[in-house]
Amino acid sequence: MNTYELMLIINPQLTDAEVAEAVEKAKKVLTDEKGEVLAEDRLGRKKFSHAVNKNRDGYYVYMKVKATPESVKVINHALKLQETVLRALMMKATVEPVAVKKP
């Protein structure tokens, strides 16, 4: 299993309860595909530089997840089919290089 970063942009017209429900649905999609949520950060509302589906802002949610490479395509597809999710992007997490001191 690899570590991935998932960014969701949820419809801003939803109430806080509906946003929480949308996040739980996204987590269920991950667990159904044998994925695991390592961390979650709800970043709140942010403005877009241009309209997306006639919306000028969106509710951002960041998740760090573990999943198999085969399941990433299925997870992305399932998230994009949800009506409450405006955008979903999952990419492989990179490890920061460690600085080596020379003697």
C-alpha positions as CSV (number, residue, x, y, z in Angstrom):
1,M,0.0,0.0,0.0
2,N,1.2,3.5,-0.8
3,T,0.5,6.8,0.9
4,Y,-1.6,9.3,-1.0
5,E,-2.8,12.9,-0.5
6,L,-6.5,13.5,-1.3
7,M,-8.0,16.9,-1.7
8,L,-11.8,17.3,-1.9
9,I,-13.7,20.4,-2.7
10,I,-17.2,20.2,-1.5
11,N,-20.2,22.3,-2.6
12,P,-20.2,25.5,-0.4
13,Q,-24.0,25.7,-0.3
14,L,-24.2,22.7,2.1
15,T,-24.8,23.1,5.8
16,D,-22.1,21.9,8.3
17,A,-24.0,18.7,8.9
18,E,-24.2,18.0,5.1
19,V,-20.5,18.7,4.7
20,A,-19.7,16.3,7.5
21,E,-21.9,13.7,5.8
22,A,-20.1,14.2,2.5
23,V,-16.8,13.7,4.2
24,E,-18.0,10.5,5.8
25,K,-19.2,9.3,2.4
26,A,-15.7,9.9,1.0
27,K,-14.2,8.0,3.9
28,K,-16.6,5.1,3.2
29,V,-15.5,5.0,-0.4
30,L,-11.9,4.7,0.8
31,T,-12.6,2.0,3.3
32,D,-14.7,0.1,0.8
33,E,-11.7,-0.1,-1.5
34,K,-9.5,-1.3,1.4
35,G,-8.0,2.1,2.0
36,E,-7.2,3.7,5.3
37,V,-7.4,7.4,6.4
38,L,-4.3,8.4,8.2
39,A,-5.1,12.1,8.7
40,E,-7.8,14.5,8.0
41,D,-7.8,18.3,7.9
42,R,-10.9,20.4,7.2
43,L,-9.5,23.6,5.7
44,G,-12.8,25.4,5.4
45,R,-14.1,27.7,2.7
46,K,-11.8,29.2,0.1
47,K,-12.5,31.4,-2.9
48,F,-11.8,30.1,-6.5
49,S,-9.9,32.1,-9.1
50,H,-12.8,31.2,-11.5
51,A,-16.2,29.7,-11.2
52,V,-16.5,25.9,-10.9
53,N,-20.1,24.7,-11.6
54,K,-21.3,28.3,-11.1
55,N,-19.7,28.3,-7.6
56,R,-17.2,31.0,-6.6
57,D,-15.9,29.2,-3.5
58,G,-15.8,25.7,-2.0
59,Y,-15.2,23.8,1.2
60,Y,-11.8,22.2,1.2
61,V,-10.9,18.9,2.9
62,Y,-7.4,17.4,2.9
63,M,-6.8,13.7,3.8
64,K,-3.7,11.6,3.9
65,V,-4.6,8.0,3.0
66,K,-3.1,4.6,2.4
67,A,-4.4,2.7,-0.6
68,T,-3.3,0.2,-3.2
69,P,-2.3,1.7,-6.6
70,E,-5.1,-0.3,-8.3
71,S,-7.8,1.2,-6.1
72,V,-6.8,4.9,-6.7
73,K,-8.6,5.0,-10.1
74,V,-11.8,3.5,-8.6
75,I,-11.7,5.9,-5.6
76,N,-11.2,8.9,-7.8
77,H,-14.1,7.9,-10.0
78,A,-16.4,7.2,-7.1
79,L,-15.7,10.5,-5.5
80,K,-16.2,12.5,-8.7
81,L,-19.7,10.8,-9.1
82,Q,-20.9,12.3,-5.8
83,E,-23.0,15.3,-6.3
84,T,-21.7,17.1,-3.2
85,V,-18.1,16.9,-4.4
86,L,-17.1,19.6,-6.9
87,R,-13.5,18.4,-7.4
88,A,-11.4,15.5,-6.1
89,L,-7.7,14.9,-6.6
90,M,-5.6,12.1,-5.2
91,M,-1.9,12.0,-5.7
92,K,1.0,10.0,-4.4
93,A,2.6,11.6,-1.3
94,T,6.3,12.4,-1.7
95,V,8.9,12.2,1.0
96,E,11.0,15.3,1.7
97,P,14.7,14.6,1.0
98,V,17.0,14.7,4.0
99,A,19.9,17.2,3.9
100,V,23.2,15.4,4.2
101,K,26.0,17.2,6.0
102,K,29.4,16.8,4.3
103,P,32.4,16.4,6.5
